[in-house]
Amino acid sequence: MKIGFVEERHRRIMRELEMKNKVSVSDLSSKLNVTPETIRSDLRRLEERNKLRRIHGGAICYYGLMKEQQFNKKISISLPSKKKIGEAAASFISDGDTVVLDVGSTTIHIAGSIENTENVTIITNSLAAAEIINTRIENKLFNGKVILIGGTVDPLQRSTSGSITNQMLEQFYFDKAFISCGGMNPEGICDYNIDEAAASAIMVKRSKQVFVVADSSKLNQRAFFNISPFSAIDFVITDADMPTDWPKEEIKFNGLKWLKVHT
């Protein structure tokens, strides 16, 4: 049955979002028996009311800029994309590398994809990533060690951060840094939490190569705290093309490579 009333469609869209954490234009168009253009209009109106956040091809739950969603909630959003991004990122890790992973629901999929490498040292302030890496080493999926950076523990984000974390990070040189973020826009990458953003910024500064790993929901989003401009980043690994309204030539001037994974 065609649902023609706007408010009823909006209620249906929000119910779908509550159940799935992410909705697509094509799926909603089919379920509600309206055109994709109508669904896009609905999503735009709901976003204006802070009911959701539009992303490429659909929408996710709205969390606002002041508060980052808990880690256990973040990991369920865009899960297939994050897994593919993690697999692609892990393929860049080579024998003998010293690698740093920051806190994020995408970087844990890097941790879960490292295999068939020798003498790899992985430093992280993610409790979740450290646990995954340790298990993979125990199961002989790769050879190496994990160093967990100390600091103030955030149980909701399963991370450490703060002045102790930053002091420890300043002692290392990294071959490769894999950085997650709360948002990407033409100015660079940013995050919600000032302490986590500060830690990620140090990782960028102390690394020979920097990889940003983020799904398409982060595109054109602005969190409060800057991590890095694109001039300091070597690779972006994501599941979408660079937005057409971004200054591509300017962003890629310093050799940035934009890698799109297919999900």
C-alpha positions in Angstrom: 0.0 0.0 0.0 1.3 3.4 -0.9 2.0 5.6 2.1 1.2 9.1 0.9 1.1 11.1 4.2 4.4 12.7 5.0 4.2 12.3 8.7 3.4 8.6 8.4 6.4 8.1 6.1 8.6 9.9 8.6 7.4 7.7 11.4 8.1 4.6 9.3 11.6 5.9 8.4 12.4 6.6 12.0 11.2 3.1 13.0 13.5 1.5 10.4 16.4 3.6 11.6 15.8 2.6 15.2 15.9 -1.1 14.2 18.8 -1.0 11.8 20.9 2.1 12.8 21.3 2.8 9.1 18.7 3.1 6.2 19.2 3.4 2.4 17.2 5.4 0.0 16.6 2.5 -2.3 15.3 0.2 0.5 13.0 2.9 1.9 11.7 3.7 -1.6 10.7 0.1 -2.1 9.2 -0.4 1.3 7.2 2.8 1.3 6.3 2.6 -2.5 7.4 6.1 -3.3 10.2 7.5 -5.5 13.8 7.8 -4.4 13.4 11.6 -4.8 10.5 11.6 -2.3 12.7 9.6 0.2 15.6 12.0 -0.3 13.2 14.9 0.5 12.0 13.1 3.6 15.5 12.5 4.8 16.4 16.1 4.2 13.4 17.3 6.3 14.2 14.9 9.1 17.8 16.0 9.1 16.7 19.6 9.4 14.8 18.5 12.6 17.9 16.7 13.9 16.2 13.4 13.7 18.9 11.7 11.6 22.1 12.4 9.6 22.1 11.9 5.9 25.0 10.0 4.4 25.8 8.8 0.8 22.7 6.8 -0.3 20.8 7.0 2.9 20.9 8.1 6.6 22.2 7.1 10.0 21.1 8.0 13.5 21.7 11.6 14.7 24.0 12.0 17.6 24.9 15.7 17.5 28.3 17.2 17.6 28.7 17.5 21.3 28.5 13.9 22.2 30.1 10.9 20.5 28.1 7.7 20.4 29.3 4.8 22.6 31.8 2.4 21.1 29.4 -0.6 21.3 26.8 1.4 19.3 29.3 2.8 16.7 30.5 -0.7 15.7 27.1 -1.6 14.3 26.9 1.4 12.0 28.1 0.8 8.4 29.5 -2.6 9.5 30.1 -4.2 6.0 31.9 -1.0 4.8 34.1 -0.8 7.9 35.1 -4.4 7.5 36.1 -3.9 3.9 38.0 -0.7 4.8 39.8 -2.6 7.6 40.8 -5.4 5.2 42.1 -2.9 2.6 44.1 -1.0 5.3 45.6 -4.1 6.8 47.0 -5.1 3.3 49.4 -2.1 3.6 51.1 -3.5 6.7 54.4 -5.2 5.8 57.0 -7.3 7.6 59.0 -5.4 10.2 56.6 -2.4 10.4 56.0 -0.4 13.5 52.3 0.6 13.2 50.0 2.7 15.3 46.2 2.4 15.5 44.0 5.0 17.1 40.7 4.6 18.7 37.8 3.9 16.4 35.1 1.4 15.2 36.9 1.1 11.9 40.5 0.6 13.2 39.4 -2.5 15.1 38.7 -4.1 11.7 42.3 -3.4 10.7 43.3 -5.2 13.9 41.1 -8.1 13.0 42.5 -8.3 9.5 46.3 -8.4 10.1 47.8 -11.7 8.9 50.8 -13.4 7.3 53.3 -10.8 8.4 56.4 -11.1 10.5 57.9 -9.0 13.2 55.2 -6.4 13.3 54.9 -4.0 16.3 51.5 -2.5 16.8 51.0 0.4 19.2 47.5 1.5 20.1 45.4 3.3 22.7 42.4 1.2 21.8 41.6 -1.5 24.4 39.4 -3.3 21.9 42.1 -3.3 19.2 44.8 -4.5 21.6 42.6 -7.5 22.7 41.9 -8.5 19.1 45.6 -8.2 18.1 46.8 -10.2 21.1 44.3 -13.0 20.2 45.5 -13.1 16.6 49.2 -13.3 17.7 48.3 -16.1 20.1 46.6 -17.9 17.3 49.7 -17.4 15.1 47.8 -15.5 12.4 50.8 -13.2 12.3 54.1 -12.7 14.2 54.7 -9.6 16.3 53.8 -7.8 19.5 51.2 -5.2 20.7 52.0 -2.3 22.9 49.0 -0.8 24.7 49.4 2.9 25.5 48.5 3.9 29.0 46.4 6.8 30.2 43.0 7.6 31.5 40.6 4.9 30.6 37.2 5.8 28.9 35.1 2.7 29.5 32.4 3.8 27.0 34.9 4.2 24.2 37.2 1.4 25.3 40.2 3.6 25.0 42.9 5.5 26.9 43.7 9.2 26.4 44.9 12.3 28.2 48.3 13.7 29.1 50.0 10.3 29.9 48.8 8.9 26.6 50.2 11.8 24.7 53.5 11.8 26.6 54.0 8.1 25.7 53.1 8.6 22.1 55.7 11.3 21.7 58.4 8.7 22.5 57.7 6.6 19.4 58.5 6.8 15.7 56.0 5.0 13.5 56.3 3.6 10.0 52.5 3.8 9.5 49.6 5.4 11.3 46.0 4.3 10.8 43.7 7.1 11.9 39.9 7.1 12.3 37.9 10.3 12.6 34.4 11.7 13.4 34.3 13.8 10.2 36.0 14.6 6.9 35.6 17.8 5.1 37.7 19.8 2.6 39.8 21.2 5.5 40.9 17.8 6.7 39.8 15.3 9.4 38.3 16.0 12.9 36.9 14.3 15.9 34.4 14.7 18.8 36.7 14.2 21.7 39.6 16.7 22.3 41.8 14.1 24.1 41.4 11.5 21.4 41.9 14.1 18.7 45.1 15.2 20.4 46.4 11.6 20.5 45.6 11.0 16.8 47.3 14.3 15.9 50.5 13.1 17.6 50.3 9.8 15.7 50.1 11.7 12.4 53.0 13.8 13.3 55.2 10.9 14.4 54.5 8.7 11.3 56.3 8.2 8.0 53.0 7.3 6.3 49.5 8.2 7.4 46.3 6.4 6.4 42.8 7.7 7.2 40.2 5.0 7.5 36.6 6.2 7.5 33.3 5.1 6.0 31.2 7.5 3.9 29.0 8.6 6.8 32.0 10.8 7.8 32.1 12.8 4.6 31.1 16.4 4.9 30.8 16.2 8.6 32.5 18.6 11.1 33.3 17.5 14.6 34.6 20.1 17.0 38.3 19.2 17.2 40.8 19.2 14.4 43.2 16.3 13.9 45.0 17.0 10.6 44.8 18.8 7.3 45.0 16.5 4.2 48.5 17.9 3.4 49.8 15.6 6.2 47.9 12.5 5.0 49.1 10.0 2.4 46.0 7.7 1.9 42.3 8.0 2.6 40.6 4.6 2.5 36.8 4.8 2.4 33.7 3.4 0.6 32.9 6.5 -1.5 34.5 8.8 -4.1 35.7 12.2 -3.0 32.7 14.5 -3.1 32.4 16.4 -6.3 32.2 19.8 -4.6 35.6 19.3 -2.9 38.7 21.0 -4.4 40.2 17.7 -5.6 43.3 19.2 -7.2 44.2 21.2 -4.2 43.6 18.3 -1.8 45.7 15.9 -3.9 48.5 18.5 -4.5 50.7 16.9 -1.8 50.3 13.4 -3.2 47.2 12.2 -1.3 45.8 9.0 -2.7 42.0 8.4 -2.3 41.2 4.7 -2.3 37.6 3.6 -2.6 36.7 0.1 -1.5 33.7 -1.7 -2.9 31.1 -3.2 -0.6 
